[in-house]
Amino acid sequence: MAEAYLSAKRYVYIWADGIHLQARLEDEKQCILVLIGATPEGRKELVGFTDGARESAQD
């Protein structure tokens, strides 16, 4: 994940999840790790994302 300054942000809850996508005709799935933060006002914001480990079709 790229570094960001979050000291000015306030989140009451943060969700972390992995989304598996299969791109093109590859046998492996790509995992995208995503962080979503909920503000005190109830708004959801994308905190960050990055690529994760690959999952083979044999799993």
C-alpha positions as CSV (number, residue, x, y, z in Angstrom):
1,M,0.0,0.0,0.0
2,A,1.2,3.5,-0.8
3,E,1.9,5.5,2.3
4,A,-0.6,8.3,3.1
5,Y,-0.9,10.7,6.0
6,L,-4.1,9.7,7.9
7,S,-3.4,11.6,11.1
8,A,-6.1,14.2,10.1
9,K,-8.6,11.4,9.4
10,R,-10.8,9.8,12.0
11,Y,-12.5,6.5,11.4
12,V,-14.8,4.8,13.9
13,Y,-14.5,1.5,12.0
14,I,-12.2,0.0,9.3
15,W,-13.1,-2.9,7.1
16,A,-10.3,-5.0,5.5
17,D,-11.2,-7.5,2.8
18,G,-9.6,-9.4,0.0
19,I,-11.3,-9.5,-3.4
20,H,-10.3,-12.3,-5.8
21,L,-10.4,-11.5,-9.5
22,Q,-9.6,-13.7,-12.5
23,A,-8.1,-11.6,-15.3
24,R,-8.0,-12.6,-18.9
25,L,-7.3,-16.3,-19.5
26,E,-4.8,-16.8,-16.6
27,D,-5.2,-19.9,-14.4
28,E,-4.3,-17.8,-11.3
29,K,-6.6,-15.4,-9.5
30,Q,-5.4,-12.0,-8.4
31,C,-6.2,-10.9,-4.9
32,I,-6.8,-7.2,-4.2
33,L,-6.6,-6.2,-0.5
34,V,-9.0,-3.3,0.3
35,L,-9.4,-1.0,3.4
36,I,-12.6,1.0,3.8
37,G,-13.1,3.4,6.7
38,A,-16.3,4.7,8.2
39,T,-16.3,8.3,9.4
40,P,-18.1,9.5,12.6
41,E,-20.7,11.0,10.2
42,G,-21.4,7.5,8.7
43,R,-19.7,8.1,5.4
44,K,-17.5,5.3,3.9
45,E,-14.2,6.2,2.4
46,L,-11.6,4.1,0.5
47,V,-8.5,4.1,2.8
48,G,-6.3,2.1,0.5
49,F,-5.7,-0.9,-1.6
50,T,-2.9,-3.1,-2.9
51,D,-2.4,-6.4,-4.8
52,G,-2.1,-9.4,-2.7
53,A,-1.0,-13.1,-3.0
54,R,-2.1,-15.1,-6.0
55,E,-4.4,-18.1,-5.7
56,S,-3.9,-21.0,-8.1
57,A,-6.8,-22.7,-9.9
58,Q,-5.9,-26.0,-8.1
59,D,-6.8,-24.6,-4.6
